[in-house]
Amino acid sequence: MTDFILWLEFENIVLGDNWDIENQFSIVQVYFPDGRYYGLNVWTYKFLETSIKMAQQNGDNLNGQYLVPPDLFVKELTRECIENAIRDLLKIDNLENALNPSVYAGSDFQI
């Protein structure tokens, strides 16, 4: 299945002057015509480094000794990059099988 609708948090909020498409994170929702939908926590590769530094500075996660990863890493937070990633993952399997099973949110949405 390749038809889906994406809701991207970063398209629905006011972005500050520090917004950097290569060093951010966002919530992404993926909706399918059959009613399935998924909520994903998406980080850029550079935001992984930023998260480690933030944890070290804040003392979180044993001062940055570990992080709980997002559901998906991408090069940049753009609609094109995320759409391409989702389409490629769907070539592998349903998202709950291609990604961590926790991304599965439910099946009551209808397009």
N, CA, C and O atoms as CSV, one atom per row, in Angstrom:
chain,resi,resn,atom,element,x,y,z
A,1,MET,N,N,0.846,-1.180,0.000
A,1,MET,CA,C,0.000,0.000,0.000
A,1,MET,C,C,0.889,1.240,0.000
A,1,MET,O,O,1.782,1.369,0.838
A,2,THR,N,N,0.647,2.135,-0.927
A,2,THR,CA,C,1.468,3.339,-0.989
A,2,THR,C,C,0.656,4.619,-0.819
A,2,THR,O,O,1.236,5.703,-0.744
A,3,ASP,N,N,-0.668,4.520,-0.757
A,3,ASP,CA,C,-1.482,5.709,-0.542
A,3,ASP,C,C,-1.591,5.991,0.947
A,3,ASP,O,O,-1.980,5.120,1.725
A,4,PHE,N,N,-1.248,7.204,1.338
A,4,PHE,CA,C,-1.343,7.599,2.741
A,4,PHE,C,C,-1.366,9.109,2.828
A,4,PHE,O,O,-0.982,9.812,1.894
A,5,ILE,N,N,-1.816,9.586,3.955
A,5,ILE,CA,C,-1.803,11.020,4.257
A,5,ILE,C,C,-0.844,11.229,5.415
A,5,ILE,O,O,-0.877,10.493,6.402
A,6,LEU,N,N,0.002,12.224,5.293
A,6,LEU,CA,C,0.927,12.578,6.372
A,6,LEU,C,C,0.463,13.851,7.058
A,6,LEU,O,O,0.109,14.831,6.402
A,7,TRP,N,N,0.468,13.828,8.377
A,7,TRP,CA,C,0.321,15.041,9.175
A,7,TRP,C,C,1.675,15.256,9.828
A,7,TRP,O,O,2.181,14.379,10.528
A,8,LEU,N,N,2.259,16.421,9.598
A,8,LEU,CA,C,3.591,16.729,10.107
A,8,LEU,C,C,3.494,17.864,11.120
A,8,LEU,O,O,3.053,18.966,10.794
A,9,GLU,N,N,3.903,17.588,12.324
A,9,GLU,CA,C,3.817,18.586,13.386
A,9,GLU,C,C,4.476,19.900,12.978
A,9,GLU,O,O,3.934,20.973,13.241
A,10,PHE,N,N,5.642,19.822,12.339
A,10,PHE,CA,C,6.388,21.036,12.012
A,10,PHE,C,C,5.688,21.896,10.959
A,10,PHE,O,O,6.042,23.063,10.790
A,11,GLU,N,N,4.706,21.345,10.250
A,11,GLU,CA,C,3.920,22.152,9.313
A,11,GLU,C,C,2.734,22.815,10.006
A,11,GLU,O,O,2.064,23.660,9.412
A,12,ASN,N,N,2.473,22.444,11.245
A,12,ASN,CA,C,1.285,22.922,11.954
A,12,ASN,C,C,1.600,23.747,13.188
A,12,ASN,O,O,0.703,24.040,13.979
A,13,ILE,N,N,2.849,24.125,13.366
A,13,ILE,CA,C,3.235,24.965,14.489
A,13,ILE,C,C,4.043,26.148,13.964
A,13,ILE,O,O,4.534,26.131,12.835
A,14,VAL,N,N,4.169,27.162,14.791
A,14,VAL,CA,C,4.998,28.304,14.431
A,14,VAL,C,C,6.448,27.923,14.701
A,14,VAL,O,O,6.814,27.592,15.828
A,15,LEU,N,N,7.256,27.972,13.669
A,15,LEU,CA,C,8.669,27.607,13.803
A,15,LEU,C,C,9.481,28.832,14.196
A,15,LEU,O,O,9.318,29.906,13.617
A,16,GLY,N,N,10.338,28.670,15.165
A,16,GLY,CA,C,11.184,29.769,15.613
A,16,GLY,C,C,12.358,30.002,14.682
A,16,GLY,O,O,12.543,29.292,13.694
A,17,ASP,N,N,13.134,30.996,15.014
A,17,ASP,CA,C,14.307,31.336,14.209
A,17,ASP,C,C,15.374,30.246,14.238
A,17,ASP,O,O,16.216,30.190,13.341
A,18,ASN,N,N,15.356,29.376,15.253
A,18,ASN,CA,C,16.379,28.332,15.364
A,18,ASN,C,C,16.018,27.074,14.583
A,18,ASN,O,O,16.779,26.107,14.616
A,19,TRP,N,N,14.895,27.051,13.888
A,19,TRP,CA,C,14.478,25.841,13.182
A,19,TRP,C,C,15.531,25.463,12.157
A,19,TRP,O,O,15.900,26.263,11.297
A,20,ASP,N,N,16.001,24.244,12.263
A,20,ASP,CA,C,17.036,23.717,11.373
A,20,ASP,C,C,16.545,22.361,10.887
A,20,ASP,O,O,16.461,21.424,11.681
A,21,ILE,N,N,16.222,22.233,9.616
A,21,ILE,CA,C,15.627,20.991,9.108
A,21,ILE,C,C,16.533,19.782,9.286
A,21,ILE,O,O,16.065,18.645,9.220
A,22,GLU,N,N,17.827,20.013,9.512
A,22,GLU,CA,C,18.755,18.896,9.701
A,22,GLU,C,C,19.083,18.621,11.166
A,22,GLU,O,O,19.844,17.699,11.461
A,23,ASN,N,N,18.516,19.413,12.098
A,23,ASN,CA,C,18.818,19.218,13.520
A,23,ASN,C,C,17.563,19.493,14.347
A,23,ASN,O,O,17.510,20.448,15.121
A,24,GLN,N,N,16.546,18.630,14.166
A,24,GLN,CA,C,15.275,18.805,14.855
A,24,GLN,C,C,14.604,17.455,15.063
A,24,GLN,O,O,15.123,16.411,14.667
A,25,PHE,N,N,13.446,17.504,15.691
A,25,PHE,CA,C,12.600,16.328,15.866
A,25,PHE,C,C,11.161,16.757,15.634
A,25,PHE,O,O,10.847,17.946,15.693
A,26,SER,N,N,10.282,15.790,15.369
A,26,SER,CA,C,8.886,16.115,15.131
A,26,SER,C,C,8.017,14.876,15.310
A,26,SER,O,O,8.479,13.743,15.180
A,27,ILE,N,N,6.765,15.123,15.607
A,27,ILE,CA,C,5.765,14.068,15.593
A,27,ILE,C,C,5.203,13.997,14.174
A,27,ILE,O,O,4.933,15.021,13.546
A,28,VAL,N,N,5.033,12.782,13.686
A,28,VAL,CA,C,4.483,12.551,12.353
A,28,VAL,C,C,3.357,11.536,12.491
A,28,VAL,O,O,3.503,10.520,13.170
A,29,GLN,N,N,2.249,11.817,11.852
A,29,GLN,CA,C,1.143,10.866,11.826
A,29,GLN,C,C,0.919,10.415,10.397
A,29,GLN,O,O,0.925,11.224,9.468
A,30,VAL,N,N,0.720,9.102,10.228
A,30,VAL,CA,C,0.528,8.502,8.907
A,30,VAL,C,C,-0.845,7.836,8.913
A,30,VAL,O,O,-1.123,6.978,9.750
A,31,TYR,N,N,-1.701,8.237,7.973
A,31,TYR,CA,C,-3.069,7.719,7.886
A,31,TYR,C,C,-3.247,6.973,6.564
A,31,TYR,O,O,-2.833,7.451,5.508
A,32,PHE,N,N,-3.874,5.786,6.639
A,32,PHE,CA,C,-4.112,4.962,5.458
A,32,PHE,C,C,-5.605,4.858,5.156
A,32,PHE,O,O,-6.423,4.957,6.070
A,33,PRO,N,N,-5.976,4.660,3.882
A,33,PRO,CA,C,-7.378,4.571,3.492
A,33,PRO,C,C,-8.150,3.452,4.208
A,33,PRO,O,O,-9.367,3.550,4.364
A,34,ASP,N,N,-7.459,2.394,4.643
A,34,ASP,CA,C,-8.153,1.281,5.305
A,34,ASP,C,C,-8.421,1.543,6.787
A,34,ASP,O,O,-8.940,0.674,7.487
A,35,GLY,N,N,-8.065,2.748,7.271
A,35,GLY,CA,C,-8.340,3.105,8.658
A,35,GLY,C,C,-7.156,2.999,9.598
A,35,GLY,O,O,-7.212,3.507,10.718
A,36,ARG,N,N,-6.093,2.354,9.169
A,36,ARG,CA,C,-4.912,2.272,10.044
A,36,ARG,C,C,-4.249,3.642,10.120
A,36,ARG,O,O,-4.242,4.404,9.153
A,37,TYR,N,N,-3.696,3.935,11.286
A,37,TYR,CA,C,-2.906,5.156,11.436
A,37,TYR,C,C,-1.772,4.894,12.414
A,37,TYR,O,O,-1.851,4.020,13.277
A,38,TYR,N,N,-0.730,5.669,12.253
A,38,TYR,CA,C,0.482,5.490,13.045
A,38,TYR,C,C,0.952,6.850,13.535
A,38,TYR,O,O,0.820,7.855,12.837
A,39,GLY,N,N,1.495,6.870,14.731
A,39,GLY,CA,C,2.150,8.054,15.256
A,39,GLY,C,C,3.630,7.749,15.395
A,39,GLY,O,O,4.011,6.763,16.025
A,40,LEU,N,N,4.459,8.592,14.809
A,40,LEU,CA,C,5.905,8.371,14.825
A,40,LEU,C,C,6.618,9.556,15.456
A,40,LEU,O,O,6.250,10.708,15.230
A,41,ASN,N,N,7.622,9.267,16.235
A,41,ASN,CA,C,8.540,10.267,16.743
A,41,ASN,C,C,9.742,10.217,15.803
A,41,ASN,O,O,10.456,9.216,15.758
A,42,VAL,N,N,9.964,11.293,15.054
A,42,VAL,CA,C,11.000,11.316,14.021
A,42,VAL,C,C,12.085,12.319,14.406
A,42,VAL,O,O,11.801,13.473,14.727
A,43,TRP,N,N,13.324,11.856,14.367
A,43,TRP,CA,C,14.487,12.711,14.634
A,43,TRP,C,C,15.372,12.756,13.401
A,43,TRP,O,O,15.395,11.828,12.592
A,44,THR,N,N,16.100,13.860,13.276
A,44,THR,CA,C,17.149,13.895,12.253
A,44,THR,C,C,18.410,13.273,12.840
A,44,THR,O,O,18.556,13.151,14.056
A,45,TYR,N,N,19.313,12.883,11.949
A,45,TYR,CA,C,20.583,12.295,12.400
A,45,TYR,C,C,21.326,13.258,13.329
A,45,TYR,O,O,21.864,12.847,14.357
A,46,LYS,N,N,21.351,14.539,12.960
A,46,LYS,CA,C,22.073,15.513,13.785
A,46,LYS,C,C,21.405,15.720,15.145
A,46,LYS,O,O,22.080,16.036,16.125
A,47,PHE,N,N,20.079,15.543,15.208
A,47,PHE,CA,C,19.411,15.734,16.487
A,47,PHE,C,C,19.805,14.653,17.485
A,47,PHE,O,O,19.717,14.875,18.693
A,48,LEU,N,N,20.229,13.507,17.015
A,48,LEU,CA,C,20.742,12.472,17.930
A,48,LEU,C,C,21.918,13.039,18.719
A,48,LEU,O,O,21.973,12.895,19.941
A,49,GLU,N,N,22.845,13.671,18.039
A,49,GLU,CA,C,23.996,14.287,18.715
A,49,GLU,C,C,23.534,15.384,19.679
A,49,GLU,O,O,24.029,15.480,20.803
A,50,THR,N,N,22.597,16.197,19.239
A,50,THR,CA,C,22.065,17.266,20.086
A,50,THR,C,C,21.406,16.688,21.332
A,50,THR,O,O,21.570,17.228,22.426
A,51,SER,N,N,20.662,15.596,21.179
A,51,SER,CA,C,19.986,14.961,22.320
A,51,SER,C,C,20.980,14.432,23.338
A,51,SER,O,O,20.763,14.539,24.545
A,52,ILE,N,N,22.064,13.864,22.848
A,52,ILE,CA,C,23.105,13.369,23.758
A,52,ILE,C,C,23.691,14.531,24.556
A,52,ILE,O,O,23.835,14.443,25.776
A,53,LYS,N,N,24.027,15.611,23.869
A,53,LYS,CA,C,24.589,16.787,24.544
A,53,LYS,C,C,23.610,17.368,25.556
A,53,LYS,O,O,24.008,17.753,26.655
A,54,MET,N,N,22.325,17.434,25.191
A,54,MET,CA,C,21.312,17.969,26.101
A,54,MET,C,C,21.194,17.089,27.343
A,54,MET,O,O,21.096,17.602,28.457
A,55,ALA,N,N,21.202,15.773,27.160
A,55,ALA,CA,C,21.109,14.852,28.301
A,55,ALA,C,C,22.319,15.000,29.208
A,55,ALA,O,O,22.184,14.953,30.431
A,56,GLN,N,N,23.490,15.177,28.633
A,56,GLN,CA,C,24.705,15.359,29.430
A,56,GLN,C,C,24.622,16.652,30.236
A,56,GLN,O,O,24.982,16.677,31.413
A,57,GLN,N,N,24.150,17.720,29.609
A,57,GLN,CA,C,24.035,19.011,30.291
A,57,GLN,C,C,22.954,19.007,31.366
A,57,GLN,O,O,23.129,19.608,32.426
A,58,ASN,N,N,21.830,18.328,31.096
A,58,ASN,CA,C,20.698,18.302,32.032
A,58,ASN,C,C,20.820,17.216,33.093
A,58,ASN,O,O,20.085,17.224,34.081
A,59,GLY,N,N,21.744,16.285,32.893
A,59,GLY,CA,C,21.882,15.172,33.814
A,59,GLY,C,C,20.868,14.062,33.560
A,59,GLY,O,O,20.748,13.130,34.355
A,60,ASP,N,N,20.141,14.166,32.450
A,60,ASP,CA,C,19.151,13.145,32.126
A,60,ASP,C,C,19.816,11.869,31.628
A,60,ASP,O,O,20.955,11.887,31.162
A,61,ASN,N,N,19.084,10.759,31.735
A,61,ASN,CA,C,19.531,9.469,31.198
A,61,ASN,C,C,20.955,9.133,31.635
A,61,ASN,O,O,21.825,8.804,30.829
A,62,LEU,N,N,21.152,9.233,32.961
A,62,LEU,CA,C,22.470,8.972,33.554
A,62,LEU,C,C,23.539,9.829,32.897
A,62,LEU,O,O,24.603,9.349,32.509
A,63,ASN,N,N,23.220,11.123,32.785
A,63,ASN,CA,C,24.129,12.101,32.185
A,63,ASN,C,C,24.493,11.757,30.746
A,63,ASN,O,O,25.644,11.905,30.334
A,64,GLY,N,N,23.511,11.301,29.991
A,64,GLY,CA,C,23.731,11.028,28.573
A,64,GLY,C,C,24.329,9.676,28.270
A,64,GLY,O,O,24.807,9.453,27.158
A,65,GLN,N,N,24.315,8.761,29.234
A,65,GLN,CA,C,24.873,7.436,28.980
A,65,GLN,C,C,23.971,6.603,28.080
A,65,GLN,O,O,24.424,5.621,27.493
A,66,TYR,N,N,22.702,6.981,27.963
A,66,TYR,CA,C,21.790,6.283,27.060
A,66,TYR,C,C,20.697,7.248,26.609
A,66,TYR,O,O,20.474,8.285,27.234
A,67,LEU,N,N,20.025,6.898,25.530
A,67,LEU,CA,C,18.855,7.621,25.055
A,67,LEU,C,C,17.809,6.609,24.622
A,67,LEU,O,O,18.141,5.534,24.120
A,68,VAL,N,N,16.566,6.952,24.815
A,68,VAL,CA,C,15.491,6.153,24.246
A,68,VAL,C,C,15.316,6.666,22.816
A,68,VAL,O,O,15.021,7.844,22.616
A,69,PRO,N,N,15.493,5.800,21.827
A,69,PRO,CA,C,15.502,6.278,20.440
A,69,PRO,C,C,14.105,6.622,19.930
A,69,PRO,O,O,13.101,6.179,20.487
A,70,PRO,N,N,14.059,7.408,18.875
A,70,PRO,CA,C,12.771,7.694,18.237
A,70,PRO,C,C,12.336,6.483,17.413
A,70,PRO,O,O,13.000,5.447,17.401
A,71,ASP,N,N,11.222,6.639,16.735
A,71,ASP,CA,C,10.732,5.575,15.865
A,71,ASP,C,C,11.441,5.561,14.519
A,71,ASP,O,O,11.547,4.518,13.873
A,72,LEU,N,N,11.929,6.732,14.098
A,72,LEU,CA,C,12.541,6.845,12.777
A,72,LEU,C,C,13.566,7.977,12.774
A,72,LEU,O,O,13.317,9.051,13.321
A,73,PHE,N,N,14.700,7.731,12.163
A,73,PHE,CA,C,15.703,8.769,11.902
A,73,PHE,C,C,15.645,9.132,10.424
A,73,PHE,O,O,15.484,8.256,9.573
A,74,VAL,N,N,15.775,10.420,10.116
A,74,VAL,CA,C,15.834,10.886,8.734
A,74,VAL,C,C,16.943,11.922,8.610
A,74,VAL,O,O,17.414,12.468,9.608
A,75,LYS,N,N,17.350,12.184,7.379
A,75,LYS,CA,C,18.389,13.183,7.152
A,75,LYS,C,C,17.896,14.585,7.475
A,75,LYS,O,O,18.606,15.378,8.094
A,76,GLU,N,N,16.652,14.889,7.043
A,76,GLU,CA,C,16.106,16.225,7.273
A,76,GLU,C,C,14.605,16.158,7.477
A,76,GLU,O,O,13.935,15.255,6.976
A,77,LEU,N,N,14.090,17.117,8.213
A,77,LEU,CA,C,12.651,17.191,8.450
A,77,LEU,C,C,12.006,18.025,7.350
A,77,LEU,O,O,11.805,19.232,7.484
A,78,THR,N,N,11.695,17.338,6.268
A,78,THR,CA,C,10.937,17.928,5.176
A,78,THR,C,C,9.879,16.915,4.775
A,78,THR,O,O,10.042,15.713,4.985
A,79,ARG,N,N,8.804,17.407,4.202
A,79,ARG,CA,C,7.745,16.514,3.741
A,79,ARG,C,C,8.312,15.514,2.733
A,79,ARG,O,O,8.015,14.322,2.810
A,80,GLU,N,N,9.110,15.982,1.807
A,80,GLU,CA,C,9.663,15.092,0.779
A,80,GLU,C,C,10.496,13.962,1.383
A,80,GLU,O,O,10.331,12.802,1.008
A,81,CYS,N,N,11.370,14.290,2.296
A,81,CYS,CA,C,12.235,13.279,2.913
A,81,CYS,C,C,11.402,12.243,3.686
A,81,CYS,O,O,11.654,11.042,3.584
A,82,ILE,N,N,10.421,12.706,4.447
A,82,ILE,CA,C,9.617,11.789,5.253
A,82,ILE,C,C,8.712,10.940,4.364
A,82,ILE,O,O,8.575,9.739,4.597
A,83,GLU,N,N,8.094,11.544,3.351
A,83,GLU,CA,C,7.274,10.759,2.419
A,83,GLU,C,C,8.095,9.669,1.749
A,83,GLU,O,O,7.656,8.523,1.649
A,84,ASN,N,N,9.294,10.030,1.292
A,84,ASN,CA,C,10.159,9.042,0.641
A,84,ASN,C,C,10.527,7.912,1.594
A,84,ASN,O,O,10.561,6.748,1.195
A,85,ALA,N,N,10.801,8.248,2.841
A,85,ALA,CA,C,11.152,7.228,3.833
A,85,ALA,C,C,9.970,6.291,4.081
A,85,ALA,O,O,10.140,5.072,4.118
A,86,ILE,N,N,8.778,6.856,4.250
A,86,ILE,CA,C,7.586,6.032,4.496
A,86,ILE,C,C,7.302,5.133,3.290
A,86,ILE,O,O,7.014,3.948,3.456
A,87,ARG,N,N,7.381,5.686,2.086
A,87,ARG,CA,C,7.150,4.869,0.881
A,87,ARG,C,C,8.158,3.719,0.795
A,87,ARG,O,O,7.799,2.596,0.442
A,88,ASP,N,N,9.401,4.005,1.114
A,88,ASP,CA,C,10.423,2.959,1.054
A,88,ASP,C,C,10.173,1.892,2.119
A,88,ASP,O,O,10.320,0.701,1.846
A,89,LEU,N,N,9.799,2.305,3.319
A,89,LEU,CA,C,9.488,1.341,4.375
A,89,LEU,C,C,8.301,0.460,4.002
A,89,LEU,O,O,8.275,-0.728,4.324
A,90,LEU,N,N,7.326,1.044,3.327
A,90,LEU,CA,C,6.150,0.271,2.932
A,90,LEU,C,C,6.477,-0.791,1.888
A,90,LEU,O,O,5.730,-1.756,1.728
A,91,LYS,N,N,7.585,-0.619,1.181
A,91,LYS,CA,C,8.041,-1.663,0.249
A,91,LYS,C,C,8.514,-2.896,1.024
A,91,LYS,O,O,8.484,-4.016,0.514
A,92,ILE,N,N,8.948,-2.666,2.261
A,92,ILE,CA,C,9.418,-3.765,3.123
A,92,ILE,C,C,8.233,-4.490,3.740
A,92,ILE,O,O,8.146,-5.716,3.677
A,93,ASP,N,N,7.311,-3.720,4.342
A,93,ASP,CA,C,6.173,-4.324,5.046
A,93,ASP,C,C,5.300,-3.197,5.594
A,93,ASP,O,O,5.574,-2.023,5.346
A,94,ASN,N,N,4.255,-3.549,6.332
A,94,ASN,CA,C,3.472,-2.556,7.059
A,94,ASN,C,C,4.388,-1.852,8.047
A,94,ASN,O,O,5.393,-2.422,8.472
A,95,LEU,N,N,4.056,-0.629,8.414
A,95,LEU,CA,C,4.934,0.130,9.299
A,95,LEU,C,C,5.159,-0.551,10.641
A,95,LEU,O,O,6.261,-0.479,11.185
A,96,GLU,N,N,4.131,-1.218,11.193
A,96,GLU,CA,C,4.329,-1.870,12.492
A,96,GLU,C,C,5.304,-3.041,12.399
A,96,GLU,O,O,5.836,-3.481,13.418
A,97,ASN,N,N,5.545,-3.550,11.195
A,97,ASN,CA,C,6.534,-4.615,11.009
A,97,ASN,C,C,7.888,-4.073,10.557
A,97,ASN,O,O,8.929,-4.642,10.886
A,98,ALA,N,N,7.873,-2.976,9.805
A,98,ALA,CA,C,9.122,-2.386,9.318
A,98,ALA,C,C,9.806,-1.533,10.386
A,98,ALA,O,O,11.022,-1.345,10.360
A,99,LEU,N,N,9.006,-1.020,11.327
A,99,LEU,CA,C,9.533,-0.194,12.413
A,99,LEU,C,C,9.238,-0.881,13.742
A,99,LEU,O,O,8.734,-2.004,13.770
A,100,ASN,N,N,9.547,-0.219,14.812
A,100,ASN,CA,C,9.226,-0.702,16.146
A,100,ASN,C,C,7.710,-0.866,16.266
A,100,ASN,O,O,6.976,0.042,15.875
A,101,PRO,N,N,7.220,-1.976,16.786
A,101,PRO,CA,C,5.766,-2.186,16.888
A,101,PRO,C,C,5.026,-1.116,17.690
A,101,PRO,O,O,3.806,-1.007,17.568
A,102,SER,N,N,5.714,-0.335,18.493
A,102,SER,CA,C,5.039,0.692,19.278
A,102,SER,C,C,4.472,1.808,18.405
A,102,SER,O,O,3.671,2.607,18.893
A,103,VAL,N,N,4.860,1.893,17.121
A,103,VAL,CA,C,4.347,2.961,16.268
A,103,VAL,C,C,2.887,2.747,15.893
A,103,VAL,O,O,2.224,3.679,15.438
A,104,TYR,N,N,2.379,1.540,16.077
A,104,TYR,CA,C,0.998,1.263,15.701
A,104,TYR,C,C,0.055,1.964,16.662
A,104,TYR,O,O,0.124,1.744,17.871
A,105,ALA,N,N,-0.818,2.801,16.139
A,105,ALA,CA,C,-1.700,3.576,16.994
A,105,ALA,C,C,-3.138,3.088,16.981
A,105,ALA,O,O,-3.822,3.191,17.999
A,106,GLY,N,N,-3.611,2.572,15.889
A,106,GLY,CA,C,-4.996,2.132,15.871
A,106,GLY,C,C,-5.538,1.978,14.478
A,106,GLY,O,O,-4.810,2.037,13.487
A,107,SER,N,N,-6.872,1.774,14.425
A,107,SER,CA,C,-7.461,1.543,13.107
A,107,SER,C,C,-8.906,2.024,13.044
A,107,SER,O,O,-9.783,1.301,12.571
A,108,ASP,N,N,-9.153,3.229,13.515
A,108,ASP,CA,C,-10.523,3.723,13.412
A,108,ASP,C,C,-10.632,4.978,12.555
A,108,ASP,O,O,-11.708,5.568,12.467
A,109,PHE,N,N,-9.555,5.389,11.934
A,109,PHE,CA,C,-9.555,6.569,11.082
A,109,PHE,C,C,-9.949,6.165,9.669
A,109,PHE,O,O,-9.478,5.144,9.169
A,110,GLN,N,N,-10.796,6.938,9.023
A,110,GLN,CA,C,-11.181,6.659,7.633
A,110,GLN,C,C,-10.909,7.892,6.781
A,110,GLN,O,O,-11.290,9.006,7.140
A,111,ILE,N,N,-10.253,7.680,5.662
A,111,ILE,CA,C,-9.984,8.773,4.728
A,111,ILE,C,C,-11.183,8.933,3.821
A,111,ILE,O,O,-11.185,9.800,2.947
